[in-house]
Amino acid sequence: MKKKKFTELDVEKLNIVDSNGRIKMTLFNQENIPPVILDGQDIMPGHRLDDPISGLMFYNGREEECGGLIFGSEEDEDGNPSMTASLTFDEYRQDQVVQMSYIEEKGQTQYGFSVFDRPNRPLSHIVKAHREIESSDMSDEEKETAYKALYKGNAPRAFMGKSQNGDVSMKLMDSKGKDRIRMVIDENDEPRMEFLNAHGEVTYKLP
């Protein structure tokens, strides 16, 4: 097939497909944010539709979302800006395990690199189970216990970046997502290193 050349092309959504028509990647604007497709269906109807984002989404061999690049910005009625940018890579049939992000809101910024653990269970199954728990006749306490069991193995494990208070840090978390090692240079350029126990208590620090 002869290639066509365009100097400029305006589109609202562009799908990249393989020779069999299976989607591999999509570029989209704010009005055409793709749904979260797993097991051939939209598992989170309406998800992200109110977010002021555009971007690029990746898909695996099952035509399921497996990461992407999103970005966007808006201003409130007083002209204060908020901005978001995120590059993620998902575990197979699960949520993101690697993320690079930037967030600006109300004059404060936070940005960095994060690593996550995900349970060895498809995200679509977890979403379905969550809805079943939510609509059940269980008490609030029973629901909380059920949610904890459902999301076991789902936790942040590492972060390196800058927080809203001006600290630049590297944090390592345990399997429950709790900080266990923190290396920080605070807004006054003072460095410190802390070791914490499972209860969040500092057991040793330098200096």
N, C-alpha and C positions, 0 to 999 in steps of 0.2 A: 504494500500500500504506500502511495506517495505521501510523504510528510507534508503537513500544512504549517505554514509559519504565520504567526500573528504578532504584530507589534504591541498591541494592547488588547486585553480581553476582560470584560466586566461580567462576573458571574456572582450569584448569591450562594451557590453551593456547587461543589465540584467533586464527583466521586471518581476515584482511581480503582479500576477493576482488573482482574486477570482475564485470560483468554476465554474463560468459561462464564464471565460476568459476575464473579464473586467479588464483593467489595474488599479492598485491601487498605484503603485510606480515603479520608474525605476532608475537604476544606469547606468551612461553613462560616456564615455570618450569624449575627445575633438572632435573626428571625428564623434560622434554619438549624438550630442546635440539634444534633442527632440524638435519638433516644438511647438508653442503655439496653442493648440487645444481648441477652444470654438465653440459651436453650431456645432460640428462635422467636423470642417474644420480648416486649418491653417490660422489664421487671420493676421499673420505677417510673411510672407514668407522671409526666409533668416535671421530672427532675431537671434542674438547671434552666428551665424555660424562662424564669424571671431574672436570670443572671445576665448582666450586660457584657457578654463575652462572645468572642469569635475565636476560631482556631483551626487546629488540625487534629484529627482522630485516627488512631491506628486500629487495625482489626486482624485477628488471628485466622487460622485456616477454617474455623467454624463460623466465620463472619461475626465474631463477637468482639466487642470493644476490649482493647488490651493496652491502653495508654494514649497519651496525646499531649498536645501543646495548646493551652488556652490563655487568652489575655483579654483584658477589657478595662474600661474606666468610665466613670460617671461623676457628675457634680451634684451636690444637694442644692436646695433652694437658696442657700447663702453663698454658693460658689465654691464650697470646700470639695476638693477632689478625693476620690477613692480609686485605687488601682489594684489590679490583681494579675499575676502572671504565674503559670504553673506548667512544668514539664514533668510528666509522670510515665512510669513503666509498670504495668500490672503483672502480677503473677497469673499464670494460666487459669482462666475462668474465675479469677478472684479480683481483688482491688489492688491498688498501687502498693508496690514494695520499695520503690525508689521515687523520690520527688525532689525537684528543685523549684523553689517558689519565692515570690516577692509579693508582699502585701503592704499597701499604704492606705491609711485611714485616719482622719482627723489629725493630720500633721505628724503621725507616727508611722514608722516603717519597721517591717520585720522581714528578713529574708535569709535563706539558707538551703541546706541540703539535708534531707531526712531519709531514714531507712525504717521499714516496717516489717513486722511478722504478720502473716495471715494464716488462718486456720486451713487445714487440709480438707476443705469442703467447698464446693462451688458456691459462689456468691448468690446465685439465684435460689439455691436451697435455703440459705440463711435468711434472705429477704422474705421468702414464703413462710418460714418458721416464725420470723419476727411478727408478721401480720397475724398469724394464728394465735400467738401469745397475746398480742395486743387486743384482739377481739374475743378472747376467752373470758370465762367467769372467774378466773383466778384473782386472788386479792393482790393489792399493790406489792406486798412483800413477796408473794409467790412469783409474781411477774418479774420482779427485780432479780430473784434467784434464777429464774429461767433464762433471763437475758444474759446474765453472767456466764451461765453454762453454754449458751448458744454462741457467745462471742469469745469463748476461751481460745487463746492462741492468736488473738487479734490485738497487737500492741505496737507502739512506736519503740524502736530499739536504739536509734542514734540520731543525733542532730548536730550540725555544725553551721553556725551562722551568727546573725546579729538580731537581738531581741528589741522590743519597743523601748525598753529602758536604757538602751545604749550599750549593754553588755555584749561582747563578742565571746562566744563560748563553744565548747565541744562537750556534748553530753552522751553518756552511754547508759542505757536503761536495761533492766532485767526483763524476764519473759512476761511480766505483768505490766510493763510500761513505766515502772517507777525508776527515777534517777538513782544510779548507783555510783557513778563517777562524773564529776563536773570539773572542767578546766575553764576558767573564766578570766578575761581581762575586762575590768569594769570601765565605766564612763570616765573614771579618773586615772586610767591607765595603770591600775593596780592589779597584778595577777594573783590568782589563788587556785588551788587544787583541792577538791573535797571528795572524800569517800563516804558513802551513806549506807545505812542498813536498810532492810526491807520496810521499815516504818518511816523512812524519810529523814532519819536523824543522822547528823554528821558525826561519824566515828573517828575520823582522822582528817587533818587538813594541813596544807602547806601554803604559805609559811605559818 
